[in-house]
Amino acid sequence: MKSKIWLSSPHMGGNEMKYVNEAYDTNWIAPLGPNVNGFEEDLQLYLNIKHVSALSSGTAAIHLALVLLNIKSGDEVLASSFTFSATINPITYVGATPVLIDSENETWNMSPEILEKAIKDRIFKGKKPKAIIVVHLYGMPAKIDKIMAIANKYEIPVIEDAAEALGSKYKEKALGTFGKIGILSFNGNKIITSSGGGAMISNDEELIAKSRFLATQARDNAPHYQHTQVGYNYRMSNIVAGIGRGQMEVIGERVSQRRENFLFYKEIFLDIEEVSLLEEPNTDFYSNFWLTTIVFTSTESEKNREDLRLAFEKENIEARPLWKPMHMQPVFENYPAYTNGVSEKLFDNGLCLPSGSNLTIEEKERIKKVIKEYFK
Ligand SMILES: *Cc1c(COP(=O)(O)O)cnc(C)c1O
């Protein structure tokens, strides 16, 4: 059996253990410490954002963001339907109702037109949505300027789920820095990993201070343990943050390597008519190409997503269908949804290709061979 080629696997930079050992040697084995502060500072400088709070996961960050925006039971939160379930799950943690918004064709992310239609309709039905969660899927920037304009017009705060988009930019500005709150993930398969972890970012100092307070069990200032609010145990560990610091030393390289993967695939698919790649619509959009993704566009050809996936599988290469939209998931299908068929079609016909920054030349050759043979 040939060695497995993963969709996206961890890729260490080399200095991670230096930071982890420092934590060990100084006995900073806790959910706070110099690595947590250092990792927050690295992110702050890289993203050009004022404040960062390192947390235990991206999911925890979204949950805390909703708590900070005072989203409560019975409230409605608009969110991208074409995403990973971690975007939507936290909406239900606070007892609120997800209202799912379909995608547009250019970036595969939240359609601004459907968003505005949904806002008007929810207001007409008697309830103004309390927040918008917009996702930058696969690293591709959503049409964030249009979405922010709509959000500002109706005065609804925006949470940007940039879990897949660290290193991506819109008009030279880092994703996650457009909305009131941005969230990041450092899970094992993301562009950089701390083995597991997340962050909340914002230019609002008070919000981030409150995030740190709530993430450490909401302890009031007193010699004994005193609490006037419900707290959470969501802070990042100092060991985990050490891995994150090592990874931040190579984030620039990782973005370049993933963008090179995209160019590698673009060349292969150049003369394959049945398939198109998710591409930056114009130079305002800068994707980290966390994953390179394709969609089968032809209805005449018998070539299809599933057969290509199985051809990869036979060669021990992992490729995965695009996210199944949340409005099609048994757990969320009864929530309100505003759809146009775009994400359903993407799910039926789309595939994520192996996109690790650590793919070797030999592995790329194996991948290329499968594609060439399938379309021969
Ligand atoms: C990974 C991911 C998350 C959740 O991050 P975790 O750190 O795994 O909790 C949220 N949203 C999207 C779009 C993701 O891909």
The ligand as an SDF file (V2000), in Angstrom:
LIG
                    3D

 15 15  0  0  0  0  0  0  0  0999 V2000
  -12.5040   24.5310   12.0000 C   0  0  0  0  0  0  0  0  0  0  0  0
  -13.6500   25.4500   11.8680 C   0  0  0  0  0  0  0  0  0  0  0  0
  -14.3070   25.9770   12.9890 C   0  0  0  0  0  0  0  0  0  0  0  0
  -14.0770   25.5060   14.3850 C   0  0  0  0  0  0  0  0  0  0  0  0
  -12.8220   25.5850   14.8810 O   0  0  0  0  0  0  0  0  0  0  0  0
  -12.3600   24.5390   16.0200 P   0  0  0  0  0  0  0  0  0  0  0  0
  -11.0670   25.1380   16.4770 O   0  0  0  0  0  0  0  0  0  0  0  0
  -12.1840   23.2210   15.3470 O   0  0  0  0  0  0  0  0  0  0  0  0
  -13.3830   24.5130   17.0860 O   0  0  0  0  0  0  0  0  0  0  0  0
  -15.3150   26.9010   12.7850 C   0  0  0  0  0  0  0  0  0  0  0  0
  -15.6800   27.2800   11.5600 N   0  0  0  0  0  0  0  0  0  0  0  0
  -15.0950   26.7830   10.4500 C   0  0  0  0  0  0  0  0  0  0  0  0
  -15.5550   27.2720    9.1160 C   0  0  0  0  0  0  0  0  0  0  0  0
  -14.0780   25.8410   10.5620 C   0  0  0  0  0  0  0  0  0  0  0  0
  -13.5430   25.3200    9.4600 O   0  0  0  0  0  0  0  0  0  0  0  0
  1  2  1  0
  2  3  1  0
  2 14  2  0
  3  4  1  0
  3 10  2  0
  4  5  1  0
  5  6  1  0
  6  7  2  0
  6  8  1  0
  6  9  1  0
 10 11  1  0
 11 12  2  0
 12 13  1  0
 12 14  1  0
 14 15  1  0
M  END
$$$$
